[in-house]
């Protein structure tokens, strides 16, 4: 007979996880002025598909992340300070310390990015985010060991 180990077994055994968040700012989301756009947000009192997803997913994962610090990245947008489309940017503005505190910190970074983002066209590329997060995870793993 073979024991079947579950995610909960790891958590109960003291395993800590680190959660990274990446948000798609490509033009495939639609025109931000159009109510059908996934990023449409006439004001902070209005939820859109992204704020709903952030609230739902990050609030659950927050329970398993002891520090409650989430690196938050965006991709597929040109920002007002950058003239070209970026496929990996820290939504808090600091690529060296991209962490945001809890669900509200992630939402605040999202709201701030919405004010300066121009949705990009040319395809959805999240390979840069994956490469960056993977490198960061390798560095963290070496620090732990």
C-alpha positions as CSV (number, residue, x, y, z in Angstrom):
1,X,0.0,0.0,0.0
2,X,1.3,3.4,-0.9
3,X,0.5,6.7,1.0
4,X,-0.9,9.4,-1.1
5,X,0.5,12.8,0.0
6,X,-1.8,15.8,-0.6
7,X,-1.1,19.6,-0.7
8,X,-2.7,19.9,2.8
9,X,-0.2,17.3,4.1
10,X,2.6,19.5,3.0
11,X,1.0,22.6,4.5
12,X,0.3,20.8,7.8
13,X,3.9,19.6,7.8
14,X,5.2,23.1,7.8
15,X,5.8,23.7,4.1
16,X,5.7,27.4,3.2
17,X,4.7,28.6,-0.2
18,X,5.5,31.8,-2.0
19,X,2.9,33.1,-4.3
20,X,3.6,35.4,-7.3
21,X,0.9,37.2,-9.1
22,X,1.0,38.1,-12.8
23,X,-1.7,40.2,-14.5
24,X,-2.3,40.4,-18.3
25,X,-2.4,43.9,-19.7
26,X,-2.6,43.0,-23.3
27,X,-5.1,44.4,-25.7
28,X,-6.8,41.0,-25.8
29,X,-8.7,42.2,-22.7
30,X,-10.5,44.8,-24.8
31,X,-10.7,48.6,-24.7
32,X,-10.5,49.8,-21.1
33,X,-13.2,52.4,-21.8
34,X,-15.6,49.6,-22.9
35,X,-17.7,48.0,-20.1
36,X,-17.1,44.7,-21.8
37,X,-13.3,45.0,-21.1
38,X,-12.0,42.8,-18.4
39,X,-10.1,45.8,-17.0
40,X,-13.1,48.2,-17.2
41,X,-13.3,50.1,-14.0
42,X,-15.1,53.5,-13.9
43,X,-14.2,53.9,-10.2
44,X,-12.7,51.9,-7.3
45,X,-16.2,51.0,-6.1
46,X,-16.8,49.0,-9.2
47,X,-15.3,45.5,-9.4
48,X,-14.1,44.1,-12.7
49,X,-13.1,40.5,-13.7
50,X,-9.5,41.1,-12.5
51,X,-10.4,42.5,-9.1
52,X,-12.9,39.6,-8.6
53,X,-10.1,37.1,-9.5
54,X,-7.6,38.9,-7.2
55,X,-10.0,38.9,-4.3
56,X,-11.0,35.3,-4.8
57,X,-7.6,33.7,-5.5
58,X,-5.2,35.8,-3.5
59,X,-7.4,35.7,-0.4
60,X,-7.3,31.9,-0.4
61,X,-3.6,31.7,-1.1
62,X,-2.8,34.3,1.5
63,X,-3.7,31.7,4.2
64,X,-0.8,29.6,3.0
65,X,1.8,32.3,2.7
66,X,3.1,33.2,6.1
67,X,4.6,36.5,5.2
68,X,1.5,37.7,3.2
69,X,3.9,39.4,0.7
70,X,3.2,38.8,-3.0
71,X,5.4,39.8,-5.8
72,X,3.0,41.3,-8.4
73,X,4.0,41.6,-12.0
74,X,2.2,42.9,-15.1
75,X,2.8,42.1,-18.7
76,X,1.7,43.2,-22.1
77,X,1.4,47.0,-21.5
78,X,3.2,50.1,-22.2
79,X,3.4,52.3,-19.1
80,X,3.4,56.1,-19.2
81,X,7.1,56.1,-18.1
82,X,8.0,53.4,-20.6
83,X,7.4,54.0,-24.3
84,X,7.4,50.3,-25.4
85,X,5.4,47.3,-24.4
86,X,6.9,45.5,-21.4
87,X,6.4,41.8,-20.9
88,X,7.5,41.9,-17.3
89,X,7.2,44.8,-15.0
90,X,6.7,45.2,-11.2
91,X,3.3,46.6,-10.6
92,X,4.5,48.4,-7.5
93,X,7.2,50.1,-9.6
94,X,10.2,48.4,-8.0
95,X,11.4,45.3,-9.9
96,X,14.0,44.6,-7.2
97,X,11.3,44.5,-4.5
98,X,8.0,43.8,-6.2
99,X,6.2,42.5,-3.1
100,X,2.8,43.9,-2.1
101,X,1.3,43.3,1.3
102,X,-1.8,41.1,1.3
103,X,-4.8,41.2,-1.0
104,X,-5.2,44.9,-0.5
105,X,-1.6,45.6,-1.5
106,X,-2.2,43.6,-4.7
107,X,-5.3,45.5,-5.4
108,X,-3.6,48.8,-4.8
109,X,-0.8,47.9,-7.2
110,X,-3.4,46.9,-9.8
111,X,-5.4,50.2,-9.4
112,X,-2.2,52.2,-9.7
113,X,-1.2,50.3,-12.8
114,X,-4.6,50.8,-14.4
115,X,-4.0,54.6,-14.2
116,X,-0.8,54.5,-16.3
117,X,-1.2,51.4,-18.5
118,X,-1.8,51.3,-22.2
119,X,-2.9,47.8,-23.2
120,X,-0.5,46.4,-25.7
121,X,-1.2,44.5,-28.9
122,X,0.9,41.9,-30.6
123,X,0.1,38.7,-28.6
124,X,0.1,37.5,-25.1
125,X,3.6,36.7,-23.9
126,X,4.0,35.6,-20.3
127,X,7.3,33.8,-20.9
128,X,9.3,36.8,-19.5
129,X,7.3,36.6,-16.3
130,X,7.8,32.9,-16.0
131,X,11.6,33.2,-16.5
132,X,11.9,36.0,-14.0
133,X,9.8,34.3,-11.3
134,X,11.7,31.0,-11.9
135,X,15.0,32.8,-11.4
136,X,13.7,34.4,-8.3
137,X,12.5,31.1,-6.9
138,X,15.9,29.5,-7.6
139,X,17.7,32.3,-5.7
140,X,15.2,31.9,-2.8
141,X,15.7,28.1,-2.7
142,X,19.5,28.5,-2.5
143,X,19.1,31.0,0.4
144,X,16.9,28.6,2.3
145,X,19.4,25.7,1.8
